[in-house]
Amino acid sequence: MADTIEDALDRVARNDGTVLVRLPPRLRGTVRLDVRTDRETTHWFVSLDKGKIQVSSTGAEPDATITGERALFDRLASGQDRFVPMMFRNALVVEGDLGIADQISRILFAGAPPGQHPKDFAANGGAAAHEREDSQHPGREHVRRH
């Protein structure tokens, strides 16, 4: 699993992921990632063509652009968050072809947030711990399930 967006880009540039095997070979397109910090915006072009991927700091007009703060991209790369929920929260802005943006995000951010085994979940307080956590967040509705 990658720790930063650069690690994720490096991993896919080396084609050492297994995600490419599962993609349709006809899938083609380019996504530009606009990674913002306080001082600058770094652009990365990720292109898919016939089952091969290429990563570059320059490129032609992209089919889609994904814009967001570096910290958010790093959270995606490390598996701490997921692309679609971030997009729906407007933490990331996607312009252009949403389909190719989604497919490339699946390659770049293939790691899922880690889960817990049910026995570990129960040993750590289970649902009661989550209810306490939910009650500590103002504005969050508390729903009991029966």
Secondary structure, DSSP 8 states (H G I E B T S, - for coil): --SSHHHHHHHHHTT--SHHHHS-TT--EEEEEEEE-SS-EEEEEEEEETTEEEEES--S--SEEEEEEHHHHHHHHTTSS-HHHHHHTTSSEEEE-HHHHHHHHHHHT--------HHHHHHTTHHHHHHHHHHTSTT-------
